[in-house]
Amino acid sequence: MKTRVPRLARNLAIATVAIVGLTGTVTAQTPIPDLTTPDSVVVNLLGYRARVPRGWTSRTPSSTSRLAQFIIAGSDSTNGAEVVVYFFGPAQGGNVEANLARWRGQFSTPDGSPISEHVTRDSSGMFPITIAEFRGTYRRGIGAGMADSVRTGQALVAAIAETPRGTMFIQLFGAEARVARERDPFVRFVKALR
């Protein structure tokens, strides 16, 4: 007599085999692998999906306001970068201009000159996206940042994705050179949300 394996069990077995082939540990917080491309990972953010760039290592979000969190390793602890996807709830997190002003206020220059800032707005996709870029001395944290978080030679590329399901704030930050190398993959990641 032939034993029939239910379709769900068969699909789970296939998915398990595919997951075992990936590097790293799969947890409840780990993005779901895209089984059509070897070693690629797709993350689900508010029901939108995007492919995670190679070299981004998923971490368990450190707070409930973080949908996802990734580490981008550098040669040592001072020249890596991090990507964090924030969601504070529907109609929460402030408007675009308030966030741009807050991020601008977290940066300074040694001589007090204006900081390096570049803002672009893109409405060609499924929803409006604003991308802001800042470089200089970064005081990361709530408001103008915490005194013990001051780091020189830093950069922030922050995207505000105004989706119908709520606004996501997606940030790439860290050592300026590392952020510069990850800028294009980061922008592709944000714009690929579908």
N, C-alpha and C positions, 0 to 999 in steps of 0.2 A: 504494500500500500504506500502510495506517495504522500509525503507530508507537505502540506502547503504552508508556506511562510507568509504571514500577512504582509501586505504592501508596506505598512508603516514600519514594521520590524526590519524588512529588507532595506528600506531607505535609511533607517537609522544605522544599520550595519555598514552601508556604503559610506555614510557621513562619518562614522567612527573611523573607518579605514583612512579616509581622506584627512581627517583631523590628526590622526597619529602620524601621518607623513609630514606634517608641519613642524617647524621648530618651535619650542616654547611650550608652556603649560596652558591648557584650555580651562578657563574658569567661567563662572556665570557672568563675569564682567568682560571677558575676552570677546572681541568682535567675531562675528560669524565668518568662517572661511568661505570664499567664493570658489566653489569646486570646479569651475571651468578653467581657472588659471592656476598653475602650480605655485604654491607659496604666496599667493595673493590673499589679502584679507579685506573683507568689506565690513564696514561698521554701520550700524543702524542708529540714527540720531533723530528722535521724534518721528520715526517712521520714514525718514529719508535715508538713502543709502549712498555711501561713497567708498571708493577703494582707498585703503590706507597705503601711503607710499612706503617703499622698502626702506628699512633702517629705522622706522618708527616702532618702538617697543611698547606694547600696551601695558598699562598699569591700572590697578584697581583705583577708581576715583576716590580721592581723599575726603570728599564731602558730598552731600546730597545735591548740591547745586552744580556738580560736575557730571555731565553725561558720559564723557570719555576723557582719558588722560594718556599721553604718550611721552616717552623719553627718547631723545635722539642723542646717542652717546657721542662724546668727544674724546680726545686723547687723554684727557683727565677731567676731574670734576669741575674745573673752571671754564671749560670751553665747549660744553654740551649745550643742549637746548631742550625745551619742553613744549608740548602742544596740549592745550586744555580746551575742552568744549564746555562752556557754561550754559545753563538754562535755569532761570530763576522762577519760571512759571509764566502762564499766559499773561500778557500785558504787564510784565515785570522786567526790571533791569534798566529802566530809563531809556530815553530816546537817543538817537544817533549823536546829536550834537553834545548832549551831556556826557556821553561816554568818551567822545573825542576830546573834550575839554579835560576830563579826569585823567585820561591816559597822557595827554600833553603835560599836565601838571605833575606827573610822576617822573618826568625827565628833566634834566638840567645839563648845562655845560660848565666846565671849570671856570671859564671867564665870564659867565653870565650872558653870553650871546644867545640868540634864538637857537632852539634845538632843530635838528634835521627832522622834517615832517613831510610826508607825502600822503595825500588822501585821494582815492579813486572811488567812483560809484558806478555800479554795473547793474542795469535792470534788464539785461538781455536773456536771463535765465528764467527759472520758475518763480523766483522772488528776488526783490532788491537785495543787493549785497554792497556794503561799504567796506573798503579795505583801507586801513590807516597804518602807516609805517613811521616809527620813531627810532632815533639813535642817540646815544649819549650816556650820561650817568642815570641809572634807573633806580628808582625807589619804589619797589613793587609792594603792593598791598592795597588795602581798602583806602579810599580817598586819595590823598597825596602819597601814600605808601608809608611803610614803617621804617623808623630810623635804622634798625639793624638789618634792613634788606638792601641797603645802598650798594650798588655794584657799578663800576666804571666799565666802559667799552661794551655796553649792552645794546640790544635792539629788540623791538617789539613789532610784530606784524599782527594786527588784530582785525578780524573780520566780523561784521555785524550782518547776520543773515536774517532778514525780516520775513519769516515764513508765516503762512496762514495758521500754523499750529503754535506759534510763539516765536520770540526772537532768541536766536542762538548767538552767543559771543564766543568766537573761536580765536584763540591766541597762540601764536608761536613766539617764544621769547627765550633769550639766553645770550651767550657770547655773540658779539656782532658778526664775526666772520662765519660762525656756524649758522646763524640765522640767515645770513646772506646766501649761503649754499642751499638752505632749505626753503627759501622764499618761493621759488617757482613751483616745487612740488606742493607746498602748502596752499598756494593760490589755486592750483589745479584741483586739489582735494576739496576746497571750499566750493568752487564753482561746479564741481561734479555732483554735488548733492542733488539727488533726484528721488 
